[in-house]
């Protein structure tokens, strides 16, 4: 029995790594040559950094730490090691000439991949002789790259249309509004964290530390807040009423001159939405993408709140009249296109009522895919948290009280990260994430 299992593991991990590489390679192929040194979002690195980063991460984690391989270019290993968290610290000031050329980075990546593939092949043929955490490291490299396949989409979304190649058919948008309503969720248990007592299931360190909590009854919106819903907030003067905003959120809004979602633009009397490859009239039935600050102000306008992490879990995975919980909102079936807008199926959202097969047992829609969902829970460790020994800063660096938990997933979230325990997080004043929200009454 041992040999077939080893073959399965070897084939699965290597195939998944190659597929993840293809995913990021496809994104970089969409960037025109002259735009690779652009910085589409002021708080982030230039695109050339990310071209080197996804492979340098694999090399620093696997090549150097797991296999002890000799570095080809130590300076580039360091240059491409760390990204930027856009909190505080000022804007980056580097120029295009501070970076190597695209050809140099491509050559660097090719060398790394050739050396890594050979080492991985050898190590998986003799797993007992290699690094004791090699399989977990490979899972980490795969999911890290797939995360960047999504965050790269945020950057590509802000890139001018003439700086990228189109990779999608023209969108067909409806022009109707989905009727919002509340779903009553009775008191019941919610299990957070990863149930993996034998260490056989991969999860990031912030997922570790499973615990169960009883959630009091509450009501939650059946659908994510749509563009049409949010437009009414704007028309009611929501961005002008200081009482709806916390002091920090108001200061951010005033300093940055925020008067509408970052994905919107007004053309005379018509609101336009910035899609990935074209701009079009605002679809009222798509989920609105906004910052945590804007979502909180909208919730205050309705006299409601954003859900906490426990409430999201209860609405998404709970079962009426039962103490059991589902693996996904719809059940235990593996995620597929009928369940939601995720796993790189689309570059943009779809109407919030497009996937009734993905609804939870309580009839709440779109809890996975179509946009991450903001919660009011500050990102922090679960009970029993222990940092990953080979990546200690992955979560712990962000336990600073400045980031909020997001749940669910976006159109560009890989299927493997739709697991119940997965936790995403962002700071409240960053408006370029594919993040929507829904409100609760509790």
C-alpha positions in Angstrom: 0.0 0.0 0.0 2.9 2.4 0.7 4.2 2.7 -2.9 1.0 3.7 -4.6 0.3 6.3 -1.9 3.8 7.8 -2.5 3.3 7.9 -6.3 -0.1 9.6 -5.7 1.5 12.3 -3.4 4.4 12.9 -5.8 2.2 13.3 -8.8 -0.3 15.5 -7.1 2.1 18.0 -5.6 4.2 18.3 -8.6 1.2 18.7 -10.9 -0.3 21.3 -8.6 2.9 23.3 -8.5 3.1 23.3 -12.3 -0.5 24.3 -12.6 0.0 27.1 -10.1 3.0 28.3 -12.1 0.9 28.3 -15.3 -1.7 30.4 -13.5 0.8 33.2 -12.6 2.6 32.9 -15.9 -0.7 33.6 -17.7 -1.2 36.8 -15.7 2.2 38.1 -16.5 1.7 37.3 -20.2 -1.2 39.7 -20.2 1.1 42.7 -19.2 2.5 44.5 -22.2 6.3 44.7 -22.3 6.4 48.4 -21.7 4.1 48.2 -18.7 6.1 45.7 -16.6 7.7 48.5 -14.6 4.4 50.2 -13.9 3.0 50.6 -10.4 -0.8 50.3 -10.8 -1.4 50.8 -7.1 0.7 53.4 -5.4 1.1 51.5 -2.1 2.4 48.4 -3.9 5.6 47.3 -5.6 6.1 47.7 -9.4 4.9 44.7 -11.4 8.4 43.6 -12.1 8.8 42.8 -8.4 6.0 40.2 -8.5 7.4 38.7 -11.6 10.5 37.8 -9.5 8.8 37.3 -6.2 6.6 34.2 -6.8 9.7 32.2 -7.9 12.1 33.7 -5.4 9.7 32.7 -2.6 9.7 29.1 -3.8 13.5 29.2 -4.0 14.0 30.8 -0.6 11.6 28.3 1.0 12.4 25.1 -0.9 15.7 25.5 -2.6 17.6 27.1 0.3 15.7 26.0 3.4 14.4 22.5 2.4 17.2 21.4 0.0 20.2 23.5 1.0 20.9 24.4 -2.7 23.5 26.9 -3.6 22.1 30.2 -4.7 22.5 31.4 -8.3 22.0 35.1 -7.5 21.8 35.9 -3.8 21.1 39.6 -4.5 17.9 38.8 -6.4 16.9 36.2 -3.8 16.8 39.1 -1.3 15.5 41.8 -3.7 12.4 39.7 -4.4 11.9 38.2 -1.0 9.3 40.5 0.6 6.2 42.4 -0.6 4.5 45.5 0.9 1.6 45.6 3.3 0.0 49.0 2.6 -0.4 50.2 6.2 1.2 53.5 7.4 4.8 53.6 6.3 4.5 56.0 3.4 4.6 55.2 -0.3 7.5 53.4 -2.1 9.9 55.7 -3.9 11.9 53.3 -6.1 12.2 54.0 -9.9 12.2 51.6 -12.8 16.1 51.7 -13.0 16.3 50.3 -9.5 15.1 46.9 -10.9 16.7 44.3 -13.2 15.3 44.0 -16.7 12.4 41.6 -17.5 14.8 39.4 -19.4 17.1 39.2 -16.4 14.2 38.2 -14.2 12.9 35.7 -16.7 16.3 34.1 -16.8 16.6 34.1 -13.0 13.1 32.4 -12.7 14.0 29.7 -15.3 17.2 28.8 -13.4 15.3 28.5 -10.2 12.6 26.3 -11.6 15.0 24.0 -13.3 17.0 23.5 -10.0 13.8 23.2 -7.9 12.1 20.7 -10.2 15.1 18.4 -10.1 15.4 18.6 -6.3 11.7 18.1 -5.8 11.6 15.0 -8.0 14.5 13.5 -6.2 13.2 14.3 -2.7 9.7 12.9 -3.4 11.2 9.7 -4.6 12.9 9.3 -1.2 10.6 11.2 1.3 12.1 9.6 4.4 15.5 11.1 3.6 14.4 14.7 3.0 13.3 17.6 5.0 10.7 16.4 7.6 8.3 19.2 6.6 8.8 19.0 2.9 5.2 18.2 2.0 3.9 21.1 4.1 6.5 23.4 2.5 5.3 22.3 -1.0 1.7 23.0 0.0 2.8 26.4 1.3 4.6 27.2 -2.0 1.5 26.2 -4.1 -1.0 28.2 -2.1 1.3 31.2 -1.8 1.6 31.3 -5.6 -2.2 30.9 -6.0 -2.7 33.7 -3.5 -0.5 35.9 -5.7 -2.5 34.8 -8.7 -5.4 36.7 -7.0 -3.5 39.7 -5.6 -1.9 40.1 -9.0 -5.4 40.4 -10.4 -6.0 43.4 -8.1 -2.9 45.1 -9.6 -3.8 44.2 -13.2 -7.3 45.5 -12.6 -5.8 49.0 -12.0 -3.6 48.9 -15.0 -4.7 51.0 -18.0 -6.6 49.0 -20.6 -4.0 49.7 -23.3 -1.3 48.3 -21.0 -2.7 44.8 -21.0 -4.0 42.2 -23.3 -7.6 41.2 -23.2 -8.3 37.7 -21.9 -12.1 37.5 -21.7 -15.2 37.7 -23.7 -17.3 40.9 -23.4 -19.5 40.8 -20.4 -23.3 40.6 -20.6 -24.8 42.5 -17.7 -28.4 42.5 -16.6 -30.1 45.7 -15.6 -32.2 44.7 -12.6 -31.9 44.8 -8.9 -32.0 41.8 -6.6 -34.5 42.3 -3.8 -32.7 42.3 -0.5 -34.1 40.5 2.5 -33.0 39.1 5.9 -32.6 35.4 6.9 -33.2 34.5 10.5 -30.4 32.3 11.9 -31.3 30.5 15.1 -28.9 30.0 18.0 -26.4 27.2 17.3 -22.7 26.2 17.3 -20.0 27.4 14.9 -16.7 25.6 14.6 -13.8 27.8 13.7 -10.3 26.6 12.8 -9.0 23.4 11.3 -10.0 20.0 12.5 -6.7 18.1 11.9 -5.6 16.3 15.0 -3.2 14.0 13.0 -1.6 16.8 11.0 -2.7 15.3 7.7 -4.6 18.3 6.3 -2.7 21.4 5.1 -3.7 24.7 6.7 -1.9 28.0 7.4 -1.0 28.7 11.0 -3.9 31.1 11.6 -6.3 28.3 10.8 -4.8 26.1 13.5 -6.5 25.9 16.9 -10.0 24.6 16.3 -12.7 25.8 18.7 -16.5 25.7 18.9 -18.6 28.7 20.1 -22.3 29.0 20.6 -23.7 31.8 18.4 -26.8 33.7 19.6 -29.7 34.1 17.1 -29.3 36.8 14.5 -30.5 37.8 11.1 -28.2 38.1 8.0 -28.8 39.4 4.5 -29.6 36.7 2.0 -27.3 38.3 -0.6 -24.2 40.4 -0.5 -24.8 44.1 -0.7 -25.1 45.0 -4.4 -24.0 48.0 -6.4 -27.7 49.0 -6.6 -28.0 48.8 -2.8 -24.8 50.8 -2.3 -25.9 53.4 -4.8 -28.8 54.3 -2.6 -26.4 54.9 0.3 -24.4 57.3 -1.9 -27.6 59.1 -3.1 -28.6 59.5 0.6 -25.4 61.3 1.3 -23.7 58.4 3.1 -20.2 59.8 2.3 -21.1 63.2 3.8 -22.6 62.0 7.1 -19.8 61.9 9.6 -21.9 60.2 12.2 -21.9 57.0 10.1 -18.1 56.7 10.1 -15.6 56.0 12.9 -13.1 58.8 13.5 -10.2 56.9 11.8 -12.4 55.9 8.8 -13.6 59.5 8.4 -10.1 60.8 8.5 -9.0 58.3 5.8 -12.0 59.2 3.7 -11.3 62.9 3.9 -7.5 62.7 3.4 -7.9 60.5 0.3 -10.9 62.3 -1.0 -13.0 59.1 -1.1 -16.5 59.7 -2.4 -17.5 56.4 -4.0 -16.1 52.9 -4.4 -12.7 52.6 -6.0 -14.2 50.4 -8.8 -16.8 53.1 -9.8 -16.5 56.2 -11.9 -19.1 58.8 -12.7 -19.6 59.8 -16.3 -22.1 62.7 -16.2 -25.2 61.3 -14.6 -24.2 57.7 -15.3 -22.2 55.5 -12.9 -19.6 53.3 -14.7 -17.8 50.2 -13.3 -14.2 49.4 -14.0 -14.1 45.8 -15.2 -10.9 44.0 -15.7 -10.8 44.5 -19.5 -13.5 47.1 -20.2 -15.6 49.8 -18.5 -19.3 49.5 -18.6 -22.5 50.8 -17.0 -22.8 49.9 -13.3 -24.5 46.5 -13.0 -26.9 46.9 -10.1 -27.1 43.2 -9.2 -23.4 42.6 -8.9 -21.8 42.6 -5.4 -20.2 46.0 -4.5 -16.5 46.0 -3.9 -15.5 48.4 -1.1 -13.1 48.9 1.8 -14.0 47.8 5.4 -14.5 51.5 6.2 -17.1 52.0 3.5 -18.8 48.7 4.4 -19.0 49.7 8.1 -20.5 53.1 7.2 -23.2 51.5 5.0 -24.1 49.1 7.8 -24.4 52.0 10.3 -26.7 53.8 7.8 -29.0 50.8 8.0 -28.7 50.5 11.8 -27.0 47.1 11.4 -23.5 45.8 11.7 -21.0 43.7 9.8 -21.1 40.0 10.9 -18.4 38.7 13.1 -16.4 35.6 12.1 -18.6 33.3 14.2 -21.8 34.6 12.6 -20.4 34.1 9.1 -19.5 30.5 10.0 -22.9 29.8 11.5 -24.8 31.2 8.5 -22.5 29.5 6.0 -21.9 26.1 7.5 -24.6 25.5 10.1 -27.6 23.2 9.6 -31.1 24.1 11.0 -32.1 21.9 13.9 -28.8 20.1 14.0 -25.5 20.4 15.7 -23.7 19.2 12.6 -21.9 21.6 10.2 -21.2 21.4 6.5 -17.8 21.3 4.8 -19.0 24.0 2.3 -22.2 26.1 2.4 -23.9 23.6 0.0 -22.6 20.4 1.6 -19.6 18.1 1.1 -19.5 18.1 -2.7 -16.2 19.5 -4.1 -16.5 23.1 -5.3 -17.6 23.4 -9.0 -18.9 26.1 -11.3 -22.5 25.5 -10.2 -21.7 26.5 -6.7 -20.3 29.9 -7.2 -18.0 32.4 -9.0 -14.5 31.3 -7.9 -11.4 29.3 -9.0 -10.5 31.8 -11.8 -13.7 31.1 -13.8 -14.2 34.8 -14.4 -12.3 38.1 -14.1 -15.2 40.0 -12.7 -18.3 39.4 -10.5 -21.6 38.0 -11.6 -25.1 38.8 -10.2 -25.5 37.8 -6.6 -28.3 35.3 -7.3 -26.5 33.4 -10.0 -25.7 30.3 -8.0 -28.7 29.0 -6.0 -26.9 25.5 -5.9 -24.3 27.2 -3.7 -26.7 28.5 -1.0 -26.2 27.4 2.6 -28.7 25.3 4.5 -30.3 28.5 5.7 -30.8 29.8 2.2 -28.0 32.4 2.3 -26.4 32.9 -1.1 -22.9 33.6 -2.4 -21.1 32.9 0.8 -18.2 31.4 -1.2 -16.9 33.2 -4.3 -18.0 36.4 -6.1 -16.1 38.5 -3.5 -14.4 38.1 -0.1 -16.7 39.2 2.7 -15.7 41.7 5.4 -16.3 40.8 9.0 -16.0 43.0 12.1 -13.6 40.5 13.7 -10.0 41.8 14.2 -7.5 39.3 12.7 -5.8 37.4 15.4 -4.7 34.0 16.5 -7.1 31.2 17.3 -6.6 29.4 20.6 -3.5 27.3 20.5 -1.9 29.3 17.7 1.7 28.3 16.8 3.6 30.0 14.0 4.8 28.0 11.1 8.5 27.2 11.9 9.6 27.8 8.3 7.4 30.9 7.7 7.0 32.5 11.2 5.8 35.9 9.9 3.0 34.7 7.7 0.3 35.5 10.2 2.0 36.8 13.3 3.2 40.0 11.6 -0.4 41.0 11.1 -1.7 40.4 14.6 -1.5 44.2 15.1 -5.2 45.1 15.6 -5.2 46.9 12.2 -6.5 44.1 10.0 -10.0 42.5 9.7 -10.9 38.9 8.9 -12.4 38.3 5.5 -14.2 35.0 4.6 -15.5 33.3 1.5 -13.5 34.0 -1.7 -13.5 36.0 -4.9 -13.8 35.2 -8.6 -10.0 34.8 -8.5 -9.7 32.6 -5.4 -8.3 29.1 -6.1 -10.7 26.2 -5.1 -8.2 24.8 -2.6 -8.6 27.9 -0.5 -12.4 27.7 -0.3 -12.0 25.4 2.8 -14.1 26.3 5.8 -11.2 27.2 8.0 -9.4 29.5 5.5 -9.0 33.1 6.8 -8.1 36.1 4.7 -7.4 39.6 6.1 -6.8 43.2 5.0 -6.6 46.6 6.7 -9.7 48.7 6.6 -8.6 51.5 4.3 -7.4 49.6 1.3 -10.1 49.8 -1.4 -8.7 47.7 -4.2 -9.5 44.2 -2.9 -12.3 42.1 -4.4 -14.2 42.4 -1.1 -17.9 42.8 -0.6 -20.0 42.4 2.5 -23.4 41.8 4.0 -25.0 43.1 7.2 -26.5 41.5 10.3 -29.1 42.4 12.9 -28.2 40.9 16.3 
